[in-house]
Amino acid sequence: MPGGLVLFDENLCYVALTKRVAEWYGLPPELVEIGKPYAGVVRYFAERGDYGPGDIETIVDNALQPFREKKAVFQERTLPNGMILEVHRSPLPNGGYVSVFLDVTERKRTEAELERYREHLETMVRERTEELGHKNDALNAAVENLQHALGALSQAQDKLIQSEKLAALGSLVAGVSHELNTPIGNALLVASTLEDRTKEIENTVHTGLKRSDLESYLKDTHDASAILLRNLDRAATLISNFKQVAIDRTSSRRRSFHLAAHIDEVLSTLHPKLAMSPYVVKIDIPESIGLDSYPGPLGQVISNLVENTLLHAFEGRTQGTIRINARQLKPGWVELCVSDDGSGIPPATIKHIFEPFFTTKLGQGGSGLGLSIANNIVTGLLGGTLDVHSQPGAGASFCMTLPNVAPAEGLTEENAP
């Protein structure tokens, strides 16, 4: 830190002077020669306007008054060129004075920059805290809604298990509830961690916030926000899919829908069962295929066919593929197939496969009603046909031929109660 020294005798005349002091103040050399009075420098300052406007003699007298009082003085002066000096002036035993000058320009600039940075950090922390508060409020509201939804699903479960058709919804509710536990649990854990980290950073602001602390906090909140959004989006998707499928399953309402999107919704409700198996489901349905039909009953048919395949097709196998394909046939008709590469169906079984209560798995999870109900729905309400093709050891294929516009039977969204 550059510095300088000035020494005055008892008459306030220069005894010694560091050259840089005169340069800092822009003083003519003749004013600071040894033996020259300091009063001449004060007058020079006054005439130059360093002390502001006013009577020159009065200004000079006021400026010299502290020297007459023999008091130690500390000053911080900002020169016209922007330089900032600290001046420490102390009386000497012989009646003279010594003044020590320190150039603190860089230090002051650094302090000012640090102060601006501190204020900026405090603003960022405050804004981030408010943002997290809003996100936590939204998260709490979302969790509350999800918990209400789970409660509603549990209540619906008891009412839905009334028949083979509604019994499928019982497992659907349990499966969706199980699936929701993971994103909700993850979201709650991240929210709790965010709250703890926010309290830590608030305490750090008051005790001295480091750049590394803020960077770590911002990284944590960025990562946590991404995890929150990912899990809440997953939970919302599950709820949305379940809601649509549940509404469709519990009614025979007619509406227009895209076949590919509807099959995706149905399969999402079967995800718990599929996830527990080593088998793969592959879908090939053009996005352009649309139906004006009954999505609930159609979804039940797909569920029955997939569950039937899981139960029968891959016995004794550790891998297998279920394919769901659709194509537009002649105008007005669609072919929708559920096939597998499993063990196939014996010819003797195919003859009875759509008969009520016919099953080869009696007592092992088969009721004998699934395919019978599926066939009745396809040939009745949906206005199509359901055929099965299979060779032992070569898999099986259940193919529906469905009209793009179902027959005018059952309830529609317009005339439903």
N, C-alpha and C positions, 0 to 999 in steps of 0.2 A: 504494500500500500504506500504510494508516494507521499512524502511529507516535507515540511519545511519548518524553519525556526527564525524568530525575530527576537532580538534582545534590546530593551530600552534602558537608559539610565534614569536617575531620579528626576531629571528634567524632561523626560519623555522624548529623548533624542535617540537616534539609532546608534547602537553599539555594535551590533552584528545582524546580518541578514542573509538568509539563504536566497540565492539568485532566483530560484524557481518561484518563490512567493511573489516577487515583483512581476514576474512573467505571468503568473496566474491572474493577478489583479490588473494587468496591463498598465503598470506604473512607469512613468519616465525614469530613467536611471538617476537623473540629477535630484529627484525628490527623495531617494532612499540612500543617498550617500551617507557614510558614517559621520555622525555629528549633526545631521539634518533633523529638524523637529518633526515628530509624527503629525503635528497639527497641520503641516503643509499637505500631507497625504490626505488627511480628513477633508481639508478644504477642496482638494482636487476631486475627491469622491463627490462632495456636495455639489460642486459646480458641474460635474459630469452627470449628475442626476441619480447617483446610486441610492441616495437616501429619499428620493422622491421630491416633490415640489415644496417650496417654503423659503423663508429667509435664510440666506447662506450663513450669516453669523450665528443665528439661533440654532441652525442645524449643527454647525461645528461645535458650539458650546455643549449641546446635548450629547453629541457623540463622545466628547472628552470627559463628561461628568463621571462615568464609571471609573476612569483612571484616578480621578481626584479622591474617590471614595475608597481606593485601595482594596477593591473587591476582586475575588476570583470570578471569572466569567467563562461560560461555555456558550458558544454560538454555532449555529449551522447556517451557512450562507450559500445561496445559489447565485453564481456569477452570471453575467449576461450571456456568456458562451455556453451555459448549461452545466458547467462544472459545479459540483457540490463539495464544499469544504467544511470540515469540523474545526473550530477554532477554540483552543483551550488557553486562556490567558490567566496568569497567576502573578501576584505581587512578589517582589524579592525583598529580602531583609534590608538591603541598602536603599530601598525606595524605588528601585527600578521595576521593570516588568519583563516577563518572558512569555512569548506567545508561540504555541505549537500548532502547526497547520497540518491537517491530514486530508488527502484527496479521497473522499468516500463515494465518488460518483458511481463507480461500478457496483459497489456494495448496495447503494441506495436503489440503483436500477434493478439489481437482483432481488432486493427485498420487495420492491414494487411488483416485479414480475411474479414472485412467489405469492404475494398477496392476491394478485389477480388470479393466479392459478388455484389458490386455496378457495377463493370465492367461486371460481368456475367448478371446482370439485364439489363444493357444498351444494351448488345449484344442480349439478348432475346427480348427486346422491339423493337430493330432495325430490327431483323429478323421477328418478328411478324408483324411489320408495313409493311415491304416489302411483306410479305406473303398476308396481307390484301389488299395491293395495287394491287397485281396480281389478287387476287380474285375479287376485285372491278372492275378491268379491264375486267375480264372474265364475270362478272355479267352484266356490261354495254354492252358488246358485245352481250351477250345472250338476254338482254332486247331489244336491238336494232333489233336483228334478229326476236324476237317475235313480235315487233311492225311492222316490215316490213311484217311479215307473216299475222298479223291481217289486215294490209292494203290490202295485196293481197287477203285475204279472202273476205273482204268487196267489193273489185272490182269484184271478181268472182261472188258475190251474184247476182248482177244485170243481169249478163249474163246467170246464171244457171236457173233462174225462167222462163222457157220457156214451160214447160209441167208438168204434174203430176209427172213424173219421176224426172225432175230437180227441181221442186218446193220443194221437200224434202231436197235438198241441201241448199235451202235458210234458212230454219229453222235450219239446221245443222250448218251453218256458225254462225248464231246468237247465237246458243247454245254454240258452242265452244268458241266464243268470250267472252261470259258471263262467262264461266268456267275459261278462262285464266285470267280474271281480278283479281281473288283472289290470285293465286300464284304470279303473277307479282306485284300486290300491296304489298303483304307480303314481297317479295324479295326487293323491293325498300325501304320499311320502315326499314328493317333490315340493308340494306346497309347504309342508312343515319345514323342510330344509331351507327353502327360500325365506321363510319367516325368521329362522335362526340366523341365517347369513345377513339379513337386513338389520337385525338387532346388533350384530357384531360390527357392521360397517358404521351404524349410527354412533356406537360407542367410540369407534376409531376416529370419527370426524372430530369429536370433542377432545380427544387425547393427542391428535396429530396424525392425519391421514397421509400415508405414503402412496406414491404412484403405483407401486407394486400391489398394494392392498386394493386400490380401485380397479386396476386391471384384472386382478384375480376375481374381484366381486362381479365386474361386468361380464367376464367369461362365464362365471357360474350362473348368473342370471340368464345369459343368452342360451346356455345349454339347457338350463331348467325350463325356460320358456318353450324351447323346441320340444322337449319331452312332454310338457303339459299339453301343448297343442296336438302332438301326435297321439297321445292317449285319449284326450277328449274327443278328437276326431274319430278314433277307433270306436269309442263308446257310442258316440252319436250315430255312426254308421250302423252299428249293431241294433240300436234302438229303432232307427228308421226302417231297417230291413224287417225287423221283427214286427213293427207296427203294421207295415203294409201286408206282410204275410198273415199276421194274426187276424187282421180285418178281413182279408180275402178268405181265410180258412173258415172263419165263423159265419160266413154268409155265402150266398150264391149270387152275389151282385155282379152285374154285367158292366164291363167298362172296356175302353180301348187301352191297349198297352203294347209295348215292344217285347217280343218274345225273349230276346237275349237278356234284356235287363231283368225280366221276371224270373228267368231261370237262375240268374245270378243271385237274386234275393232268396229264392227257395234254397239254393245250395248253401248260402251263408247260414241259414238256420240249421242245416245238417252238419255244419263244420265240426261241432264237438264229436259226433260219431266218426266222421271222416278222419279227423285228426288223430283219433285213437287207433286207426287201422293203418296198415302199410300200403294201402291201395291208393291209386291216383285217379282223379276225375279230370277228364279233358273235355272242353266244350268247343264246338264249332257251329255257331249259329250266326248267320248274316244279320247285321244291325238293321237291315232294311225290312225285315219281316215283322209285320204288325198284325195284331188280332183284335177283333171286336168280339170278346167272348167272356168266359168266366174264369178269372185268374186263380181264385181260391180253389175250386175243384181241380183245375189243371195242375196247380201246385201240389195238391194231394196225390194226384196220379204220379207225378215225377218223384215225389218223396217215397211213395210205395214201391215204385220200380227200383229206385236206388237202394232202398233198405232191403228189398228182396234180393238184389244182386249181392249186397254185402253179406247177407245171411246164407245164401246158397252157392254162389258162383265160385268162390275162391277157397273152399274148404281144403285145408291141408297145404295151402300155398302161402308164401311169404311176400308175394308181390302180385300185382294185377292192375289192369286199367279199365276204368268205366268211361265210356264215351257217350256224350250227349250231342247229337247232330241234328240239324234241321235244314230243310231246303224248300224253296217255293216250287210246287209242282205246276200243273196247269193253272190258269188264272182262277183264283178263289180258293185254292187248296194248298195245304202245307203238310209236309211229312216231318214228323218229329220222332227220333229214335233214341232209345237208351240201350246200349250194347256193352258187352264185356268180352274179355279174352279168357274167360274162366273155363271150367270143366264141361260146360254145356248141359243140356237137358235131355234125358232119355226120351225116346219117342212115346213110350207108355205114359210118361208123366205129362207130356205136352197135351195129350188128349183131354186131360182133366184139369189143366192148369188154371182155368178161369172158373172152375166150379167152387161154390161156397164151401168153406171148411175143408177143402182139400189141401193137405200139406204133407211134406216129407220130413218136417221138423217138429212134429207134435211133441210138446213138452220141452222144446229146445228154443223157444222164442217165436215159433210160427203159429199163427192163429188160423190160417187158411182163408182169411177174409181179404187180405191186402190186394191181391190181384183180381179177385172177384169184384171188389168195390171199384178198383181202377177201371176195369172193363165196363162196368155199368155206367160210370161217369162219362167215359169217352163215347160210348155208343148212345148214351141218353142225352144228358144235358149239353155236352160239347158237340153232338151231332156228327161224330166221326167213327172210325173203326180202329181196333187194336189187334195187331197180329204178332205172333211170336215165331221166330225162326231160329233153329239151333241144330247143331250136330254134336254128338258126344265128343268132348275133348277140343272142340273148336269154338267154344263160347256160345253166347245167346244174344238175340237182338229182339227187343220189343219195339215195334214201330206203330205210331199213330198216324192216321191220315185225318187231318182236321180242316174244317172250313175256316177261311180267314174271318168270316162273319158267321157266328154261331146261330143256330135256329132261334126263332123268337119264342123261347120258352123260359120259364123261371122269372125271377125278379130282375129289374133293371135299376140303375141308379136313379132314374127319373121317377119310376112308380113304386120303388121300394118304400116300405113304411119307415 
